[in-house]
Every structure is written in C-alpha cells, then in structure tokens.
Amino acid sequence: MPFDTIIDRRNTGSSKWEIAPGPVDPEQCIIPLSVADMEFKSPLAIRERLKALADTGVWGYTMPRPEYYDALISWFSRRHDFDIEKEWVVPTTGVVQAVYAAVRAFSEEGDNILVQTPVYYPFYRAIEMNRRKLLKNELLIEDGRYVIDFEDLEQKMKQAKIFILCSPHNPISRVWDRNELDKMAELAAQHDVFVISDEIHCDFSFTKKHTVFSKVARDHGVKHLLAFSASKTFSLAGLNVASIVIEDPVLRDRYAERVRTDGVNTHSTFGFAAAEAGYTECDDWYEKMLDTVYQNYRLLKDYVVENMPLVHVFDLEGTYLAWLDFRALGVDHETLEKHMVDHCLYLDEGYIFGEGGRGFERINLACPRRVIEAALGRLKACYDDLSGE
C-alpha cells in the first residue's frame, strides 16, 4: 500500500529531514513530524506524468496549458461546489510567495495587517519584512475548541488595511463555519478591509464541509483573493505551483502587476503537469489518503486520552496537522521542546505560531501509521518525565 511505505528522504535536501539525524527506521529515530509536507509518495498518475515529461529532455519556460485551467476548474466544482472562471486565475510559484505579493499589492508601508493567532508563521514574516504593522486577533479556547473573539475582531478591523484569513486554520485544525466566515466578511466589508484567504488546506476537511470564502464575500462585496495549491493535496510542495483567484478585474490586474514586479510569475513545468494530473486522475488516491490521515488522528487522539490525561488533542476538523495542548504539565515551552528533542521527537513547537502557541505542539499526521505508533511511545515517555509519573 502506498501509505504504508516509509520513504528514506535523507540527503535529498528535504527541509524537514535535514534537521533529524539518525537512521530511517522509526524504532530507532522518528521521522520528523514537523514541516507540513507528506511522507507519502505522490499518486502513481502524477509520477508517470512527470516521468514522461522528464523523458522529453526539454523543460523550457512554461505557462499553464488550457488543460491545467480545466482541471483546476473541474476539481473545485466537484469538490467544493465552487465555480471558477479561467480569467480569474493568476498563477504563482506558491501560496507563501503569493501572500507576500498581495501584502505589497494592497497595502503600503506602515499599514496594519490583521491575523488570527496562533497562526502559520510565514504570515508574520510577510507583514514584518514588508514593513507593515502586525495586528492580532487572538483566538479563544472555549470547551476545548478554538473560537473567534468577534468583539476584538471588529475593533481590529477598524484599524486594518488587510486581513489574512487562514481557512482551514493552521495550526489549530479549525474549519470555519459558514456563519463565522459570514461574520468575518461582514466586518471586512464594513471597514473596507482587503481579505487574503489562504485556503491551501481546503481539500482537508473531515467533520464538516469547507466553505470557500468567496461564497460569503460576494454577499457583502468584500475585496478579496483566494490562494489555492495542489501542493498539500498531492504531496507536491517542492514543485512550486499555486493558483490565486481574484474575480474583480481591477484588483486582479493590480495583483498580476505586483506578481510580475516581484518576479514570482516564472512557473514550474513539472508543477503544472503534476497538478493537472492530480486534479483529473487521482480522486481514488486522494480519498484513501484522507482516510489514512484521519485514522492516524484517531490513533493519536485515543492514545493520548488513555495515557496522557493532562494533554488535550484538539478535534481535527481540517488540515493534516494535529494540535496538542501540553500547558497542564506546568512547564515552559523551552523545557517542553528540550524534552521532545531528547526523546527524538521533532515536532513543530507551538511558540513558532505566536505567543498563544506556547505550551502547544503541532504534529504532522501525513505519514505511515507505524511512524505515528512509534512516535506515541516516545511522546508517552516524554510525558512521563515531565509529569513525574
């Protein structure tokens, strides 16, 4: 089975693997469960498409074929009940690069950019490195689940030029309800705030259906863009392909000009080919992958509930990233990180997602089950050390 195989990614330049020493056998050294790329092989149809392309021996400057747009449009219609027109799409080299470009396109130096924290850490860099000011709408935990502080959000919207929405939200695994999205869109419209909706994890929703932000934004006339990519869905993170969707032609032209100015409009021949194959030939692989990820989550959740009563695992509504709260152990985040590393657990430490993430850990579930099983034994040993059990 393609989801049972442990792949040796050492010495490949993998940003995740280069920080994790030791052998590939998870009984001796855990595969790192940090950076959000998969430990699964991409679908066979994608690999065959890329082999055929490699065999041509010619990989020149590239633009998306009509078939790429057709594949993208079909996927979002089938999977998300969302219709896209070809003219709305601005291809870029990736979602992160697209967010950086959008910050520069729709704000000026010194403007306030709003995010909901804890949140994907490149958002902070997109704001600070572009000399904008960070505004934070800290998410609240109620009954073991994150919710939005709408009273605070409204006050921050009054000050913001741009709101970067993470939907589904990384790292907390929330899939925002339609009514939550509607309230956010209403506030953005009232205060003339441009919304960058990062929906790179939109194909991962488990307990409820993902709602594309445009569906509510249209009702309120919100200026916005959507950022999509096949990279998370089909394990293509290194192939540099993303699609930014902007319906408003004036805003789209403004953004496209910024993309050209920033030089993030040179595209990957292999990226377009892989995404096209994924969107048209890999539905069966996709469904089985989702089941594997969710079964890994259930394994993690059940084990922690039974063996680590002071740790809370948040419900996996979306993404393939589990979010765990270790604060009840009463240790600071530096001590927590040190013990994880001492037990050969290379997770994403919660503090990198903002101050509200201190005492939390993010675990990548897109890996073979026996890797999770081995990791849980190490996590229990770490827990026992910290709790004094």
Backbone hydrogen bonds, N-H to C=O, Kabsch-Sander energy under -0.5 kcal/mol:
donor,donor_aa,acceptor,acceptor_aa,energy
4,D,1,M,-1.5
5,T,1,M,-0.6
7,I,5,T,-0.6
9,R,7,I,-1.0
12,T,9,R,-1.1
14,S,9,R,-0.6
18,E,14,S,-2.1
19,I,16,K,-0.7
20,A,17,W,-1.6
28,Q,25,D,-2.0
29,C,25,D,-2.5
30,I,344,C,-0.6
33,L,346,Y,-1.6
37,D,35,V,-2.3
39,E,366,A,-2.9
41,K,2,P,-0.6
46,I,43,P,-0.5
47,R,43,P,-2.1
48,E,44,L,-2.8
49,R,45,A,-1.9
50,L,46,I,-2.4
51,K,47,R,-2.3
52,A,48,E,-2.3
53,L,49,R,-1.9
54,A,50,L,-2.7
55,D,51,K,-2.2
56,T,52,A,-0.6
56,T,53,L,-0.9
57,G,53,L,-0.5
57,G,54,A,-1.3
68,Y,65,R,-1.1
69,Y,65,R,-1.3
70,D,66,P,-2.4
71,A,67,E,-2.2
72,L,68,Y,-2.5
73,I,69,Y,-2.8
74,S,70,D,-2.4
75,W,71,A,-2.4
76,F,72,L,-2.1
77,S,73,I,-1.7
78,R,74,S,-2.7
79,R,75,W,-3.3
80,H,76,F,-1.2
81,D,77,S,-0.9
82,F,76,F,-2.1
88,W,85,E,-2.1
89,V,86,K,-1.6
90,V,244,I,-3.2
92,T,242,A,-2.0
93,T,264,V,-1.0
98,A,94,G,-1.7
99,V,95,V,-2.4
100,Y,96,V,-2.3
101,A,97,Q,-2.3
102,A,98,A,-2.2
103,V,99,V,-2.4
104,R,100,Y,-1.8
105,A,101,A,-2.2
106,F,102,A,-2.4
107,S,103,V,-0.5
110,G,131,R,-2.4
111,D,108,E,-2.3
113,I,133,K,-3.2
114,L,162,I,-3.0
115,V,135,L,-2.2
116,Q,164,I,-0.5
117,T,115,V,-0.6
117,T,137,N,-0.7
119,V,353,F,-2.3
120,Y,170,N,-1.3
123,F,120,Y,-1.8
124,Y,121,Y,-1.0
125,R,121,Y,-1.1
126,A,122,P,-2.5
127,I,123,F,-1.5
128,E,124,Y,-3.0
129,M,125,R,-2.5
131,R,128,E,-1.6
132,R,127,I,-2.7
133,K,111,D,-3.1
135,L,113,I,-2.7
137,N,115,V,-2.7
138,E,136,K,-0.7
139,L,117,T,-3.1
140,L,147,V,-2.5
142,E,140,L,-0.6
142,E,145,R,-3.1
145,R,142,E,-0.9
147,V,140,L,-3.0
150,F,148,I,-1.3
153,L,149,D,-2.4
154,E,150,F,-2.3
155,Q,151,E,-1.5
156,K,152,D,-2.3
157,M,153,L,-2.6
158,K,154,E,-1.4
159,Q,156,K,-1.3
160,A,156,K,-1.0
161,K,112,N,-3.0
162,I,112,N,-1.3
163,F,194,F,-2.8
164,I,114,L,-2.9
165,L,163,F,-0.8
165,L,196,I,-2.5
167,S,165,L,-0.6
167,S,198,D,-2.6
169,H,174,R,-2.7
170,N,168,P,-0.5
173,S,169,H,-1.8
174,R,169,H,-0.6
176,W,174,R,-0.6
181,L,177,D,-2.4
182,D,178,R,-2.6
183,K,179,N,-2.0
184,M,180,E,-2.2
185,A,181,L,-2.7
186,E,182,D,-2.4
187,L,183,K,-2.1
188,A,184,M,-2.3
189,A,185,A,-2.4
190,Q,186,E,-2.3
191,H,187,L,-1.7
192,D,189,A,-1.1
193,V,188,A,-2.7
194,F,161,K,-2.2
195,V,223,K,-2.3
196,I,163,F,-2.4
196,I,194,F,-0.5
197,S,195,V,-0.7
197,S,225,L,-2.5
198,D,165,L,-2.9
198,D,196,I,-0.9
199,E,197,S,-0.9
199,E,227,A,-2.1
202,C,199,E,-2.0
204,F,201,H,-2.1
205,S,203,D,-0.6
206,F,317,E,-3.1
207,T,317,E,-0.7
212,V,210,H,-0.6
215,K,212,V,-1.8
216,V,213,F,-1.4
217,A,213,F,-2.6
218,R,214,S,-2.3
220,H,216,V,-0.8
220,H,217,A,-0.9
221,G,217,A,-1.0
222,V,217,A,-2.1
225,L,195,V,-1.9
226,L,245,V,-2.3
227,A,197,S,-2.4
228,F,226,L,-0.6
228,F,243,S,-2.5
234,F,230,A,-2.2
235,S,231,S,-0.6
235,S,232,K,-0.5
236,L,231,S,-2.4
237,A,231,S,-0.6
239,L,236,L,-2.6
240,N,237,A,-0.7
242,A,92,T,-1.6
243,S,228,F,-2.6
244,I,90,V,-2.1
245,V,226,L,-2.5
245,V,243,S,-0.5
246,I,88,W,-2.4
246,I,244,I,-0.6
252,R,248,D,-2.6
253,D,249,P,-2.3
254,R,250,V,-2.0
255,Y,251,L,-2.5
256,A,252,R,-3.0
257,E,253,D,-2.1
258,R,254,R,-1.6
259,V,255,Y,-2.5
260,R,256,A,-2.2
261,T,257,E,-2.4
262,D,258,R,-2.6
263,G,259,V,-0.9
263,G,260,R,-0.5
264,V,259,V,-1.8
267,H,62,T,-0.6
267,H,265,N,-0.6
268,S,240,N,-0.7
269,T,267,H,-0.6
272,F,268,S,-2.1
273,A,269,T,-1.6
274,A,270,F,-2.6
275,A,271,G,-2.4
276,E,272,F,-2.5
277,A,273,A,-2.1
278,G,274,A,-2.6
279,Y,275,A,-2.7
280,T,276,E,-1.0
281,E,277,A,-2.8
282,C,278,G,-1.1
286,Y,282,C,-2.4
287,E,283,D,-2.3
288,K,284,D,-2.0
289,M,285,W,-2.6
290,L,286,Y,-2.4
291,D,287,E,-1.9
292,T,288,K,-2.2
293,V,289,M,-2.6
294,Y,290,L,-2.5
295,Q,291,D,-2.4
296,N,292,T,-2.0
297,Y,293,V,-2.0
298,R,294,Y,-2.4
299,L,295,Q,-2.2
300,L,296,N,-2.4
301,K,297,Y,-3.2
302,D,298,R,-2.7
303,Y,299,L,-2.1
304,V,300,L,-2.5
305,V,301,K,-2.4
306,E,302,D,-1.9
307,N,303,Y,-2.6
308,M,304,V,-2.8
311,V,308,M,-2.2
312,H,325,D,-1.9
313,V,311,V,-0.5
314,F,312,H,-0.6
314,F,323,W,-2.5
317,E,173,S,-1.4
317,E,315,D,-1.3
318,G,173,S,-1.4
319,T,201,H,-0.6
319,T,204,F,-1.6
322,A,363,I,-2.8
324,L,361,E,-2.7
325,D,312,H,-2.8
326,F,324,L,-0.6
326,F,359,G,-2.7
328,A,310,L,-0.5
329,L,326,F,-2.1
330,G,327,R,-2.1
336,L,332,D,-2.2
337,E,333,H,-2.3
338,K,334,E,-2.3
339,H,335,T,-2.3
340,M,336,L,-1.9
341,V,337,E,-2.4
342,D,338,K,-2.6
343,H,339,H,-1.4
344,C,341,V,-2.2
345,L,340,M,-2.8
346,Y,344,C,-0.6
347,L,345,L,-0.9
348,D,33,L,-0.5
348,D,362,R,-2.0
349,E,347,L,-0.8
350,G,360,F,-2.6
352,I,349,E,-1.5
353,F,350,G,-1.9
354,G,351,Y,-1.7
357,G,354,G,-2.4
358,R,355,E,-1.7
360,F,357,G,-2.0
361,E,324,L,-2.0
362,R,348,D,-2.6
363,I,322,A,-2.5
364,N,33,L,-1.8
365,L,320,Y,-2.7
365,L,363,I,-0.5
367,C,365,L,-2.0
371,V,368,P,-1.3
372,I,368,P,-1.3
373,E,369,R,-2.5
374,A,370,R,-1.9
375,A,371,V,-2.4
376,L,372,I,-2.3
377,G,373,E,-1.3
378,R,374,A,-1.4
379,L,375,A,-2.6
380,K,376,L,-2.4
381,A,377,G,-1.8
382,C,378,R,-2.3
383,Y,379,L,-2.6
384,D,380,K,-2.7
385,D,381,A,-2.0
386,L,382,C,-2.2
387,S,383,Y,-2.6
388,G,384,D,-1.3
389,E,384,D,-1.0
